[in-house]
Amino acid sequence: MLKINLLGTLVLISILCNITGGHVVSASSFDENEFADFEDFDADDDFIELPVATPATTAKMEDNVVQINNNKVDNDAPAIEADEEKKYFDTEDGTVEDDDSEFEHFQDEEEFEGFDGNDRREPPSDHKTEPKLTVAKIPMHFRSHWDSYWMEMLMLAGLLAYFANFFAGKSKNARLAQQWFSTHKSLLEDNFVLVGDDGKIENENPGLIKESESLYTLWCSGRTCCEGMLVELKMIKRQDLVALVAGLMRPQQDQVHIKVQLSRSIVDGFVFCVGSKKTVTKFFKEYADLNKYCTLVSKPEDRYNMPSGFSVLSEIPEATSAVLESRVVSALNKYQSYIDYIHISDQFSGPIQQEDANNLKQPETKSMLMAGFNLPTNVEMETVKPLLILIFYLMERLKVYRMSKEGKGKADKNRLRVEEEFLKSTHAARAEAAAQRREDKRKLEKERVLAEDDPEKQRRWELKEQKRQAKKNGPKMKRLAVKTV
């Protein structure tokens, strides 16, 4: 029993000694290391693993933020999970900031003013891509590749050819016109007092007047039986390359057109035309005097000994025979290739006018002698000089020619017929115009009467107007003449 008590006493003493010693060691350790309590931190009990920011998670969070900012969220929509909605994670010892917060400024609306929210850049990722290098395509020097500029070279060649042809054609037309004038100048001065002076503009050097690069005019005056003569030199448009190309399909020739305005009191009136078949047919369709007064002469070769390629339009047969006498016919046969037409008319009014209801007067007519001659291709203008002498001969011939009484009667009858046809075609328009004039006259008379302060005169005018209206609206009766036996 004593042994048991002794053993228990020893055990009790040893326990007390261990307890006392442990407290001393712990106190001394705590005094030496102030952060000893943190070393006893148990990682398995209280450690919280934070998510690592990756490109996938970052993109996912940004999509959620854009969707929340741009779209209205319904109250019944499912709530966003706590780990995606919160930007900070709470623990027992403190708050740990999420790594995604460093990209929060990309979602700030005030940070990027005037910037579309859908074009926000993604945060930089750990995986860097190589930048794309674009090499500029520099063309080779054109001297080593002339075939690449064939279109430009073709256009430049066309422009050079056009301008070269322009100056060459212009100079050639001027040379031909001056050659014709110098050849015929002496003949013109012998027959006219003024040559190259139209009386409108004072010319220091009278001569040809250049109207265009292909048209030259010459006015002559001061001769009996005519008021003047106009010469027009119509050249081929050699300055226009396009016209030259078109002329290959439809050949043209340089021409001189002579228009002599005859004195009506001296020359008897008739209409006549002779020339190439093509030109005469064209003139018959285009000019009013030939269309209304003339008829085509059948077989002029046998009747007037004309060249085979010529046609004749005649109004008075005796006048046609007087014009186509032996000298004129011989000239027509000799210079057939140069003579285009000869037109004589006392009713020349130009081309046929379209019917106009407002035109109540016949067009003004003139007594004309017109001719058209082809010029030679070379510069030898002496070849066509006799044609101008032919014009002067016709002027003298018309001056002394007088038609017979039957011929004058037929000519007057034809002119009366044309006038009646014109009056019939414009009868309705003239009746309407006359009615309009009468109505205007009554309106003026009414205004004049109403302007006067005379009631008696106004009453008489109203009574007169009522009688006129009653007569106009009343039944029309014809008076028949009865012969008595």
Rosetta blueprint (number, residue, H / E / L):
1 M L
2 L H
3 K H
4 I H
5 N H
6 L H
7 L H
8 G H
9 T H
10 L H
11 V H
12 L H
13 I H
14 S H
15 I H
16 L H
17 C H
18 N H
19 I H
20 T H
21 G H
22 G H
23 H H
24 V H
25 V H
26 S H
27 A H
28 S H
29 S H
30 F H
31 D H
32 E H
33 N L
34 E L
35 F L
36 A H
37 D H
38 F H
39 E H
40 D L
41 F L
42 D L
43 A H
44 D H
45 D H
46 D H
47 F L
48 I L
49 E L
50 L L
51 P L
52 V L
53 A L
54 T L
55 P H
56 A H
57 T H
58 T H
59 A H
60 K H
61 M H
62 E H
63 D H
64 N H
65 V H
66 V H
67 Q H
68 I H
69 N H
70 N H
71 N L
72 K L
73 V L
74 D L
75 N L
76 D L
77 A L
78 P L
79 A L
80 I L
81 E L
82 A H
83 D H
84 E H
85 E H
86 K L
87 K L
88 Y E
89 F E
90 D E
91 T L
92 E L
93 D L
94 G L
95 T E
96 V E
97 E E
98 D L
99 D H
100 D H
101 S H
102 E H
103 F H
104 E H
105 H H
106 F H
107 Q H
108 D L
109 E L
110 E L
111 E L
112 F L
113 E L
114 G L
115 F L
116 D L
117 G H
118 N H
119 D H
120 R L
121 R L
122 E L
123 P L
124 P L
125 S L
126 D L
127 H L
128 K L
129 T L
130 E L
131 P L
132 K L
133 L L
134 T L
135 V L
136 A L
137 K L
138 I L
139 P L
140 M L
141 H L
142 F H
143 R H
144 S H
145 H L
146 W H
147 D H
148 S H
149 Y H
150 W H
151 M H
152 E H
153 M H
154 L H
155 M H
156 L H
157 A H
158 G H
159 L H
160 L H
161 A H
162 Y H
163 F H
164 A H
165 N H
166 F H
167 F H
168 A H
169 G H
170 K H
171 S H
172 K H
173 N H
174 A H
175 R H
176 L H
177 A H
178 Q H
179 Q H
180 W H
181 F H
182 S H
183 T H
184 H H
185 K H
186 S H
187 L H
188 L H
189 E H
190 D H
191 N H
192 F L
193 V L
194 L E
195 V E
196 G L
197 D L
198 D L
199 G L
200 K L
201 I L
202 E L
203 N L
204 E L
205 N L
206 P L
207 G L
208 L L
209 I E
210 K E
211 E E
212 S E
213 E L
214 S L
215 L E
216 Y E
217 T E
218 L E
219 W E
220 C E
221 S E
222 G L
223 R E
224 T L
225 C L
226 C E
227 E E
228 G E
229 M E
230 L E
231 V E
232 E E
233 L E
234 K E
235 M L
236 I L
237 K L
238 R L
239 Q L
240 D L
241 L H
242 V H
243 A H
244 L H
245 V H
246 A H
247 G H
248 L H
249 M H
250 R L
251 P L
252 Q L
253 Q L
254 D L
255 Q E
256 V E
257 H E
258 I E
259 K E
260 V E
261 Q E
262 L E
263 S L
264 R L
265 S L
266 I L
267 V L
268 D L
269 G L
270 F L
271 V E
272 F E
273 C E
274 V E
275 G E
276 S E
277 K H
278 K H
279 T H
280 V H
281 T H
282 K H
283 F H
284 F H
285 K H
286 E H
287 Y E
288 A H
289 D H
290 L H
291 N H
292 K H
293 Y H
294 C L
295 T E
296 L E
297 V L
298 S L
299 K L
300 P H
301 E H
302 D H
303 R H
304 Y H
305 N L
306 M L
307 P L
308 S L
309 G L
310 F E
311 S E
312 V E
313 L E
314 S E
315 E L
316 I L
317 P H
318 E H
319 A H
320 T H
321 S H
322 A H
323 V H
324 L L
325 E L
326 S H
327 R H
328 V H
329 V H
330 S H
331 A H
332 L H
333 N H
334 K H
335 Y L
336 Q L
337 S L
338 Y L
339 I E
340 D E
341 Y E
342 I E
343 H E
344 I E
345 S E
346 D E
347 Q E
348 F E
349 S L
350 G L
351 P E
352 I L
353 Q L
354 Q L
355 E L
356 D L
357 A L
358 N L
359 N L
360 L L
361 K L
362 Q L
363 P L
364 E L
365 T L
366 K E
367 S E
368 M E
369 L E
370 M E
371 A E
372 G E
373 F E
374 N E
375 L L
376 P L
377 T L
378 N L
379 V L
380 E L
381 M H
382 E H
383 T H
384 V H
385 K H
386 P H
387 L H
388 L H
389 I H
390 L H
391 I H
392 F H
393 Y H
394 L H
395 M H
396 E H
397 R H
398 L H
399 K H
400 V H
401 Y L
402 R L
403 M L
404 S L
405 K H
406 E H
407 G H
408 K H
409 G H
410 K H
411 A H
412 D H
413 K H
414 N H
415 R H
416 L H
417 R H
418 V H
419 E H
420 E H
421 E H
422 F H
423 L H
424 K H
425 S H
426 T L
427 H H
428 A H
429 A H
430 R H
431 A H
432 E H
433 A H
434 A H
435 A H
436 Q H
437 R H
438 R H
439 E H
440 D H
441 K H
442 R H
443 K H
444 L H
445 E H
446 K H
447 E H
448 R H
449 V H
450 L H
451 A H
452 E L
453 D L
454 D L
455 P H
456 E H
457 K H
458 Q H
459 R H
460 R H
461 W H
462 E H
463 L H
464 K H
465 E H
466 Q H
467 K H
468 R H
469 Q H
470 A H
471 K H
472 K H
473 N H
474 G L
475 P L
476 K L
477 M L
478 K L
479 R L
480 L L
481 A L
482 V L
483 K L
484 T L
485 V L
